[in-house]
Structures are given as structure tokens and as C-alpha cells.
Amino acid sequence: MVYKDAVTKFEELLNELCTVDIIERSGTPSVKGLAQAMWYSPNYLSDMLKKETGRTAQDFIKSRVLELAENLLLTTKEPIHQIAEKLGFEQPSSFTKFIKTHLGLSPMDFRRQHLV
């Protein structure tokens, strides 16, 4: 990896800025915002990450939001619409589609299947 330090810095920054509390307050971090924090252009950041990891900056962001969603679904009894709102989804249906696309199950089905 030519840019190992940059990838590590990006991952640390993403983990720092992509928490439930921060998303609830300020929204999901953007590629543009993360790139600016690293003194890169958004295109350069995504191209570098793609070259080094096979994933774009947006892929990393989606994966982090998915991790947060899975955690909230499995560790809280909060309604789906509240989890969606906490994670920056304007509509619960967008959250449901996001979860179904990535996990193959609706949020309720995911919760039921994993809380046996």
C-alpha cells in the first residue's frame, strides 16, 4: 500500500466523525468534508482509497453507517423510525431500503432474526 498512512488516517477520521451522536447533531459526514479535513480534494480522496482498498470514500461511509444501524437495531428497542432519524435518514422508508439493500432483510426482520 503506497498510501497506507492516508488510508489509516481516513479510517480514524471516519470513526471519529461518524458516530450516532455526531450524525444526529450534524448529519452524516460527507466525502467533501472528510476530504477537506485531510487537505485533499474529494476526487483525490476517493481515487486514492479506491486504488489502495478497492473501495471509495462513499463506500466507507455507507459501511460505517451500516455498522451503526446494525448496532442500534440489536442493542436498543427504539422504533425503526427513531433509528432512521438518528442516522440522518429523512424518511424511514429510505432507511429500510438502505438496510434491505445491504443486509437482504428489512430492519424489523434483521432485528427479529438476530434477537432469537
C-alpha positions, 0 to 999 in steps of 0.5 A: 500500500503506497498510501497506507498512512492516508488510508489509516488516517481516513479510517480514524477520521471516519470513526471519529466523525461518524458516530450516532451522536455526531450524525444526529447533531450534524448529519452524516459526514460527507466525502467533501468534508472528510476530504477537506479535513485531510487537505485533499480534494474529494476526487483525490480522496476517493481515487486514492482509497479506491486504488489502495482498498478497492473501495471509495470514500462513499463506500466507507461511509455507507459501511460505517453507517451500516455498522451503526444501524446494525448496532442500534437495531440489536442493542436498543428497542427504539422504533425503526423510525427513531433509528432512521432519524438518528442516522440522518435518514429523512424518511424511514422508508429510505432507511429500510431500503438502505438496510434491505439493500445491504443486509437482504432483510428489512430492519424489523426482520434483521432485528427479529432474526438476530434477537432469537 
